[in-house]
Amino acid sequence: MFTVNDLRAGLVFYHHDDSDSTKDFIIFRISDGHHQTRHKFPIKILPKDDSPPFLITNMLVEVLEGQTTLLRGSTLKASDMDSSDDYILFNITRLPQAGEVMKIPGPGLTGYPVSHFLQKDLSQSIVYYRHLGNEVFDDSFEVVLSDFHDPPNFSEPQVIVVHIEAVPDQPPKEVPGSTRCLVIKETQVAHITRQQLHFVDQESPDSELTYTVTTPPFYTGHYSSPDAGRLFLVDSVPKFTKDSNAPVLRLFTQHAVNFMKVAYMPPIMDIGPYPQYIQFILSVTNHLGKTITGICFNITLMPVDNQPPQVITNTLTVDEGGEHFLDPEQLQLSDVDSVLEALHVELRREPQHGVLHLDGHPFIPGQNFTLQDLINHKV
């Protein structure tokens, strides 16, 4: 028995026995000394996340030599009794020796190595094993599964086994250290060299290793313009400078890259005051027709301030003996390759019948004001 005062004093507890039950109830008889009633008091037990995830499927991963294979949800699958299966984390505690585990977010996108992934990533088909192409045909890596409880519950180490099937004629391979990136000023043209783009093939000479531009240069940021520059053959232009008549290059060989015959030309028009980021996508094919697609080449285009500001003036109407603010309607300033904050107006000759003031003070030749001064009615 207990009283209402015991409840109010916080002296009455229900203590669960830590079984896997989810419901319970108590029958109370409540009495005031003269009358009584019975009351059923339901209790809901919330499950405790105290068990680690466990693998329910761990099948052999098979991949062709030098190739990439999807780690399917049906090949590698885990479960957790106490939490969402989607958010089971696979922590790679021992990396594979002959390849790498990587994520490829979507078709045509560049993948990147990972040290962990979620069960959800497996079900969304973005986790891959990539064989590096060396002569090792059995590989494995170790994972420890964990949930998102705080602190996490960890499983025992689990080994995923990979079998690599040898392929007699492999596709071309990228030479380690190839950067696939270029930084260039918007006013220049630049060679694509083998430090930036270099694939090799044991069975094809460089002259038969052919690149195809599958996606011409395009902007990757917010800047939008149909002209993101072009690849061109150096021998197709009379001078190694920007030339709008240069034919667009769609096919070229590694041999042409090695001898600096392939170059990139930035857009003909000015790109504005900020760096712009451009990509183009290539595929490379050997003489047997073995092809690697989705080769992404990145270009950072640096702006050059080589255009003068543009000015449009409109008549300023002032009452005789009066004054009037000079604002952006009378003096319209713009510059395609400078931020507006950088524009300054210098007084060269004073008016003959009046005087300019800047922030209340007389304005004399040689002094400057800014577009912000016009906007803020300081002139």
C-alpha positions as CSV (number, residue, x, y, z in Angstrom):
1,M,0.0,0.0,0.0
2,F,1.0,3.6,-0.5
3,T,-0.7,7.0,-0.2
4,V,-1.1,10.1,-2.3
5,N,1.5,11.8,-0.2
6,D,4.0,9.0,-1.1
7,L,3.3,9.7,-4.8
8,R,3.8,13.4,-4.3
9,A,7.0,12.8,-2.4
10,G,8.4,10.7,-5.3
11,L,8.7,7.6,-3.2
12,V,6.9,5.2,-5.4
13,F,8.8,3.5,-8.3
14,Y,8.3,0.9,-10.9
15,H,11.4,-1.1,-11.6
16,H,11.6,-3.2,-14.8
17,D,13.2,-6.6,-14.6
18,D,15.3,-6.0,-17.8
19,S,13.5,-8.7,-19.7
20,D,12.6,-8.2,-23.4
21,S,9.0,-7.5,-22.5
22,T,7.3,-4.4,-24.0
23,K,4.1,-4.1,-21.9
24,D,3.1,-4.5,-18.2
25,F,0.3,-3.4,-16.0
26,I,-0.7,-3.0,-12.3
27,I,-4.1,-3.5,-10.7
28,F,-4.7,-0.9,-8.0
29,R,-7.4,-0.9,-5.4
30,I,-7.9,2.7,-4.4
31,S,-9.8,3.4,-1.1
32,D,-10.7,6.5,0.9
33,G,-11.6,4.3,4.0
34,H,-15.3,4.1,3.2
35,H,-15.4,3.5,-0.6
36,Q,-13.0,1.8,-3.0
37,T,-12.5,1.2,-6.7
38,R,-10.2,-0.9,-8.9
39,H,-8.0,0.6,-11.5
40,K,-5.8,-1.0,-14.2
41,F,-2.6,1.0,-14.7
42,P,-0.9,0.2,-18.0
43,I,2.9,0.4,-18.4
44,K,4.8,0.6,-21.8
45,I,8.4,-0.5,-21.7
46,L,10.7,1.2,-24.2
47,P,13.4,-1.1,-25.7
48,K,17.0,-0.5,-24.7
49,D,19.6,-0.4,-27.4
50,D,22.1,-2.8,-25.8
51,S,22.9,-5.2,-28.6
52,P,25.4,-4.7,-31.4
53,P,24.5,-5.1,-35.1
54,F,25.4,-8.5,-36.7
55,L,25.9,-9.7,-40.3
56,I,23.2,-11.8,-41.7
57,T,24.6,-12.0,-45.2
58,N,28.4,-12.0,-46.1
59,M,28.9,-13.5,-49.5
60,L,32.1,-13.7,-51.5
61,V,32.8,-10.6,-53.5
62,E,33.9,-11.3,-57.1
63,V,35.6,-8.8,-59.4
64,L,37.5,-8.9,-62.7
65,E,41.1,-7.9,-62.5
66,G,41.6,-4.1,-62.6
67,Q,37.8,-3.6,-62.5
68,T,35.3,-2.1,-60.0
69,T,32.3,-4.1,-58.6
70,L,29.2,-3.0,-56.7
71,L,28.9,-4.2,-53.1
72,R,25.2,-5.2,-53.3
73,G,22.8,-5.1,-50.4
74,S,22.2,-8.8,-51.1
75,T,25.9,-9.6,-50.8
76,L,26.6,-7.8,-47.6
77,K,23.7,-7.2,-45.2
78,A,23.5,-6.5,-41.4
79,S,20.7,-6.3,-38.9
80,D,20.2,-4.7,-35.5
81,M,17.6,-5.9,-33.0
82,D,17.3,-2.5,-31.3
83,S,17.7,0.2,-34.0
84,S,17.3,1.1,-37.6
85,D,19.1,-1.2,-40.0
86,D,19.7,1.7,-42.5
87,Y,22.1,3.4,-40.1
88,I,24.3,0.4,-39.2
89,L,27.8,1.7,-39.7
90,F,30.4,-0.6,-41.4
91,N,33.8,0.6,-40.0
92,I,36.7,-0.7,-42.1
93,T,39.3,-1.7,-39.5
94,R,41.6,-3.4,-41.9
95,L,41.9,-2.1,-45.5
96,P,42.0,-4.4,-48.5
97,Q,45.5,-4.9,-49.9
98,A,44.8,-5.3,-53.6
99,G,42.1,-2.7,-54.0
100,E,40.0,-0.1,-52.2
101,V,36.5,0.3,-50.9
102,M,35.0,3.4,-52.5
103,K,31.8,5.4,-52.9
104,I,30.6,6.4,-56.4
105,P,27.6,8.8,-55.8
106,G,26.1,8.4,-59.2
107,P,26.6,7.4,-62.9
108,G,29.5,9.4,-64.5
109,L,30.7,10.8,-61.2
110,T,34.1,10.4,-59.7
111,G,34.4,7.9,-56.8
112,Y,36.5,8.3,-53.7
113,P,37.9,5.8,-51.2
114,V,36.1,5.5,-47.8
115,S,36.9,4.1,-44.4
116,H,33.3,3.5,-43.4
117,F,29.8,3.3,-45.0
118,L,26.2,2.8,-43.9
119,Q,23.8,-0.1,-44.6
120,K,21.8,2.6,-46.4
121,D,24.7,3.2,-48.8
122,L,24.7,-0.5,-49.7
123,S,20.9,-0.5,-50.4
124,Q,21.3,2.7,-52.5
125,S,24.1,0.9,-54.6
126,I,26.9,3.5,-54.1
127,V,29.5,1.3,-52.4
128,Y,32.1,-0.4,-54.6
129,Y,35.3,-2.5,-54.4
130,R,37.9,-1.4,-56.9
131,H,40.8,-3.7,-57.8
132,L,44.0,-1.7,-58.4
133,G,45.1,-4.0,-61.2
134,N,48.2,-5.6,-59.5
135,E,48.7,-9.4,-59.8
136,V,47.0,-10.3,-56.6
137,F,43.8,-12.4,-57.0
138,D,42.6,-12.9,-53.4
139,D,41.9,-10.1,-51.1
140,S,39.9,-9.3,-48.0
141,F,39.0,-6.5,-45.6
142,E,37.8,-6.4,-42.1
143,V,34.8,-4.4,-40.7
144,V,33.4,-3.8,-37.2
145,L,29.7,-3.0,-37.2
146,S,28.3,-0.3,-34.9
147,D,25.0,1.4,-34.3
148,F,24.2,5.0,-33.5
149,H,23.6,4.5,-29.8
150,D,25.6,6.7,-27.5
151,P,28.0,5.1,-26.8
152,P,27.8,2.8,-29.9
153,N,27.5,-1.0,-29.6
154,F,30.3,-2.6,-31.6
155,S,30.3,-6.1,-33.2
156,E,33.2,-8.5,-33.3
157,P,35.4,-8.0,-36.4
158,Q,34.0,-9.5,-39.6
159,V,36.0,-10.4,-42.6
160,I,34.7,-9.8,-46.2
161,V,36.5,-12.0,-48.7
162,V,37.2,-10.8,-52.3
163,H,38.1,-13.0,-55.2
164,I,39.7,-11.3,-58.3
165,E,39.3,-13.0,-61.6
166,A,42.3,-12.6,-63.9
167,V,41.7,-10.9,-67.3
168,P,44.1,-11.3,-70.2
169,D,43.4,-8.0,-71.9
170,Q,42.9,-5.2,-69.4
171,P,41.7,-1.7,-70.1
172,P,44.1,1.2,-69.9
173,K,45.3,2.3,-66.5
174,E,45.9,5.7,-65.1
175,V,49.5,6.4,-64.1
176,P,49.7,7.2,-60.4
177,G,50.3,10.9,-59.8
178,S,48.3,12.1,-62.8
179,T,46.5,15.2,-61.4
180,R,43.7,15.6,-64.0
181,C,43.5,19.3,-63.1
182,L,44.7,22.6,-64.5
183,V,44.9,26.1,-63.1
184,I,45.0,28.8,-65.9
185,K,44.3,32.5,-66.3
186,E,41.3,33.4,-68.5
187,T,43.5,35.2,-71.0
188,Q,45.9,32.3,-71.6
189,V,45.8,28.9,-73.3
190,A,47.6,26.0,-71.7
191,H,48.9,22.6,-72.8
192,I,47.4,19.4,-71.4
193,T,50.5,17.5,-70.4
194,R,51.1,13.9,-69.3
195,Q,51.7,15.2,-65.7
196,Q,47.9,16.0,-65.8
197,L,46.6,13.3,-68.1
198,H,48.5,10.0,-68.4
199,F,47.0,6.5,-69.1
200,V,49.0,3.5,-70.2
201,D,48.2,0.1,-71.7
202,Q,50.5,-2.9,-71.8
203,E,49.0,-4.0,-75.1
204,S,48.6,-0.7,-76.9
205,P,51.2,1.9,-77.8
206,D,50.5,5.5,-76.8
207,S,49.6,6.3,-80.4
208,E,46.7,3.8,-80.2
209,L,45.4,4.9,-76.8
210,T,42.6,7.2,-77.8
211,Y,40.7,9.8,-75.7
212,T,37.1,10.8,-76.5
213,V,35.7,14.0,-75.0
214,T,32.3,12.6,-74.0
215,T,31.2,15.8,-72.2
216,P,32.7,19.1,-73.5
217,P,33.8,21.7,-70.9
218,F,31.0,22.9,-68.6
219,Y,30.8,25.1,-65.5
220,T,30.3,23.3,-62.2
221,G,29.4,26.3,-60.0
222,H,26.6,28.9,-60.1
223,Y,28.1,30.7,-63.1
224,S,26.3,29.8,-66.3
225,S,27.4,30.4,-69.9
226,P,27.3,28.2,-73.0
227,D,31.0,28.8,-73.6
228,A,33.2,27.1,-71.0
229,G,36.2,26.9,-73.3
230,R,37.4,24.1,-75.6
231,L,40.1,21.6,-76.2
232,F,42.0,22.2,-79.4
233,L,45.0,20.8,-81.4
234,V,48.0,23.1,-81.1
235,D,48.8,22.7,-84.8
236,S,45.3,23.9,-85.8
237,V,45.9,27.6,-84.8
238,P,48.5,30.0,-86.3
239,K,49.5,31.3,-82.9
240,F,49.3,29.7,-79.4
241,T,46.7,32.3,-78.2
242,K,42.9,32.5,-77.8
243,D,41.4,32.1,-81.2
244,S,37.6,31.8,-81.7
245,N,38.2,30.0,-85.0
246,A,40.2,27.1,-83.5
247,P,38.4,23.8,-84.3
248,V,37.0,22.0,-81.2
249,L,39.0,18.8,-80.5
250,R,36.9,15.7,-79.7
251,L,39.4,12.9,-80.3
252,F,43.1,12.7,-79.5
253,T,45.8,10.2,-78.4
254,Q,48.1,9.8,-75.4
255,H,50.9,10.3,-77.9
256,A,49.6,13.8,-78.8
257,V,49.4,14.6,-75.1
258,N,53.0,13.4,-74.6
259,F,54.2,15.7,-77.3
260,M,52.2,18.7,-76.1
261,K,49.9,18.8,-79.1
262,V,46.7,19.1,-77.0
263,A,45.7,22.4,-75.3
264,Y,42.8,24.0,-73.5
265,M,41.5,27.5,-74.5
266,P,39.3,29.4,-72.0
267,P,36.1,31.1,-73.0
268,I,36.4,33.9,-75.5
269,M,34.2,36.3,-73.3
270,D,35.3,37.6,-69.9
271,I,34.4,35.3,-67.0
272,G,33.8,38.1,-64.5
273,P,35.6,39.0,-61.2
274,Y,35.6,35.5,-59.6
275,P,37.5,32.2,-60.3
276,Q,35.3,29.8,-62.2
277,Y,35.4,26.0,-62.0
278,I,35.1,23.9,-65.2
279,Q,35.1,20.2,-65.9
280,F,35.1,18.0,-69.0
281,I,34.6,14.3,-69.1
282,L,36.7,11.8,-71.1
283,S,36.8,8.2,-72.0
284,V,40.0,6.3,-73.0
285,T,40.1,3.3,-75.3
286,N,42.9,0.9,-76.3
287,H,43.3,-0.8,-79.6
288,L,41.2,-3.8,-78.5
289,G,38.3,-1.6,-77.7
290,K,38.7,-1.8,-73.9
291,T,37.4,1.5,-72.6
292,I,37.4,3.5,-69.3
293,T,34.6,6.1,-69.1
294,G,33.8,8.9,-66.7
295,I,37.4,10.4,-66.5
296,C,36.8,13.8,-65.0
297,F,39.3,16.6,-65.7
298,N,39.0,19.8,-63.5
299,I,40.0,23.3,-64.6
300,T,40.2,26.3,-62.3
301,L,39.9,29.5,-64.4
302,M,41.5,32.6,-62.7
303,P,40.0,36.0,-63.6
304,V,42.2,38.7,-65.1
305,D,41.3,42.4,-64.6
306,N,42.0,43.6,-68.1
307,Q,38.7,45.4,-68.9
308,P,38.1,49.1,-68.1
309,P,35.1,50.2,-66.1
310,Q,32.0,51.2,-68.2
311,V,30.3,54.5,-67.3
312,I,26.9,55.8,-68.4
313,T,26.0,59.4,-67.3
314,N,22.6,61.1,-67.2
315,T,22.0,64.8,-66.7
316,L,21.8,66.1,-63.2
317,T,19.1,68.7,-62.7
318,V,19.7,71.2,-59.9
319,D,17.6,74.3,-58.9
320,E,19.5,77.6,-59.3
321,G,21.3,78.1,-56.0
322,G,20.2,74.7,-54.9
323,E,21.9,71.3,-54.4
324,H,21.2,67.7,-55.4
325,F,22.5,64.3,-54.5
326,L,24.6,62.6,-57.2
327,D,23.3,59.0,-57.2
328,P,23.7,55.8,-59.3
329,E,21.1,57.0,-61.8
330,Q,23.2,59.9,-62.9
331,L,26.5,58.0,-62.8
332,Q,26.0,54.3,-63.7
333,L,29.2,52.3,-63.1
334,S,29.9,48.7,-64.1
335,D,32.9,46.5,-64.8
336,V,32.7,42.9,-66.1
337,D,35.9,41.8,-64.3
338,S,35.8,43.8,-61.1
339,V,33.6,43.7,-58.0
340,L,31.6,46.9,-57.7
341,E,33.2,47.6,-54.3
342,A,36.5,48.0,-56.1
343,L,35.3,50.8,-58.4
344,H,36.5,54.3,-57.5
345,V,35.7,57.7,-59.2
346,E,38.4,60.3,-59.3
347,L,37.6,64.0,-59.7
348,R,39.7,65.4,-62.5
349,R,38.1,68.8,-63.1
350,E,35.8,70.7,-60.8
351,P,32.5,72.2,-62.0
352,Q,32.6,75.8,-63.2
353,H,29.4,77.0,-61.5
354,G,29.2,74.8,-58.4
355,V,31.0,72.6,-56.0
356,L,31.0,68.9,-55.2
357,H,30.8,67.8,-51.6
358,L,31.8,64.3,-50.2
359,D,30.2,63.6,-46.9
360,G,29.7,67.3,-46.2
361,H,33.3,68.3,-47.2
362,P,34.4,70.1,-50.4
363,F,35.6,67.6,-53.0
364,I,38.8,68.6,-54.8
365,P,40.6,67.2,-57.9
366,G,42.5,64.0,-57.1
367,Q,40.1,62.8,-54.5
368,N,38.1,59.6,-55.0
369,F,34.6,58.4,-54.1
370,T,33.0,55.0,-54.5
371,L,29.7,53.5,-55.8
372,Q,28.7,53.0,-52.1
373,D,29.2,56.7,-51.5
374,L,26.7,57.4,-54.3
375,I,24.2,54.8,-53.0
376,N,24.5,56.3,-49.4
377,H,23.9,59.8,-50.8
378,K,27.3,61.1,-49.6
379,V,28.1,63.0,-52.9
